[in-house]
C-alpha cells in the first residue's frame, strides 16, 4: 500500500484530483469507480474546477458508482445518484449513456445486481476506483461481517453507516434506508488501480486496521492489502494512529 499523508484534507483533495485528471487524460475512456459520502466532496469540487479550466475532458470516460440505497429512486434527493448529479455529473461533460448506476428502486434487487455486475464486466472492470472507508472499516457497502461477498449484492447497513449517511436525509438517521445495493469485494480488488481517501480523526482507527491489521472480513478495507496498485490518501488526523514504521 502506498501511503500519502497531507497536511490538510484540502491539500490531499487537490493532489488527488490532479492524479485523476492525469489518469483520464492519458486514458480518455477510463472506467472509473466512484464513491459518495462526505470524504470525496472536495475531490469532486476540484475535478469540477479543473473541468471549468478546460484541464480535463470527460466526454469519453465511463463511470460506475459503488453503491446505492435500496428503495430510493434516482430522482429522490437522498439517493446517491442525486448526490452525484449535484456534485459532479451535471458539472462536467460526462455523457449520460456512459454513467452507470445501481437502481435502488427496482422490485428485484438480485436481478439488478446481476445486471450491474454484467455491465461492469462488459466494460472490462474498473480501471481506477476512488474509495472512502467507513469508520467501521467498510469498503463501498461491504460491511464488516463473518464473510464478505465477491459480487454485487443487496446488503443491510449497520447503524453507524446509516448515521454517517444521515446528511442526505435531513440529518435524521432513522430516514436512511436499512438496506443498500453495493459492488462486492471482487470488483474492487480486481480494479487495475485504487485510490482510497480518508480524512479526520474519526477514520484513524479504521485506517490503522486497514494498513497494519490482519486481512480480515472484520475490516473489509484490509483486503486492499492484497491489491496490486493502491494509494491511500490521508490527512494528518486520519494517519495519526499509524505506527511510525508505517508512516
Ligand atoms: P464518508 O463515508 O465519506 O461519509 O465518511 C465514507 C464511506 O463510508 O466509505
Boltz pocket constraint, residues with backbone or C-beta under 6 A from the ligand:
constraints:
  - pocket:
      binder: B
      contacts: [[A, 36], [A, 37], [A, 38], [A, 39], [A, 40], [A, 131], [A, 132], [A, 133], [A, 134], [A, 135], [A, 138], [A, 139], [A, 140], [A, 164]]
      max_distance: 6.0
